[in-house]
Amino acid sequence: MAFSSSKKLEHEQQRYGQNTEQYQPPPPAYSAQQQQQQPQGNNDTTSKYPPQAHHTQSPTLTLQTENTKLLGTALRIYDLTNPGTDIFNVKVSPWSMNLTFLRPDTKQEFASVKFHKLSMKMDISLPDTPIFTIGFKMKLNYEVSYPSPALGGQMATWKTNYHFKTIDFEWRETSSGVMLARIKASNFKWKKMSQIEFFGDACNDKRVVEEVVVTGAAILEYVLVMNATAVAVA
């Protein structure tokens, strides 16, 4: 009897251990351990945009682009929650891909992008900021890193991610790896179908929003023109 009871007790303990292991609660979405594992930035600079687990991110602001001319030489950009009010207007040169950004209320130019001929570089003009040049690195995907005026000179990186029918452009703080914005577009119809998403507090910084819109639109224009050219040549 003692032997039988011992076996029964041992069996019950094994079942309890299995059930406990099976029904353990899942870890929190953003734990202290994950926070310690996030990439660290330079010792001299501290990001004001704290790391966030990728799967928990949702945009705090989404802008929509809409083609307003048949040949795609003019765009309106608006908040997806308020489609009746333009935030930016964009003119696209039909001959050079150069972009001009206008305030909808005054129709005054506030930013521009001029592409270099026979080069993977472009000159960016933003409000209250000296003109600066950025250039692509052609790897498996397009990638651009540059000192961001809106981030106080810290490096920012645009990087492409291709999908079946769409292409994403992620704008990240280079040192920390934090994604502050993303553009989601159709491979060949970005003027009609693209969205510009901002994450966390990035949407509250006017300089960040303008820099992302201007540099992001320029990179999209370049990459998708190159894609269309490659298809035509093939």
Secondary structure, DSSP 8 states (H G I E B T S, - for coil): -HHHHHHHHHHHHHHHHHHHHHT-----SS-HHHHHHS----TT---SS----GGG---SEEEEEEE-STTS-EEEEEETT-TTSEEEEEEE-TTT--EEEE-TTT--EEEEEEE-TTSSEEEEEETTEEEEEEE-EESSSEEEEEE-GGGTT-EEEEEEEE-SSEEEEEEEETTT--EEEEEEEESS-HHHH-EEEE-GGGGG-HHHHHHHHHHHHHHHHHHHHHHHHHHHH-
